[in-house]
Amino acid sequence: MTIQPEGDDLRKATRWISDERLNNPQAQLTNLIEQACVKFDLPPKDAEFLMRFFAAKDKG
């Protein structure tokens, strides 16, 4: 089972963060999430989702 973010902008942000992490593994996740929120005009609840999503992804 995979977690699918709701909303097109949130999906685009998730893809953008994933791509950025591949291109720059040293990039700080919190900075990427902040940039994605500005770039895709995401509300704070979506920033929280992204943080949980990538924390879970990094865990395993």
ZIHUMO-V783560 format. One line per field, one symbol per residue. ss: DSSP state (H for helix, E for strand, C for the rest). A space follows every 50 residues. Layout:
ss = ???
//
This chain:
ss = CCCCCCCHHHHHHHHHHHHHHHHCCCCCHHHHHHHHHHHCCCCHHHHHHH HHHHHHHHHC
//
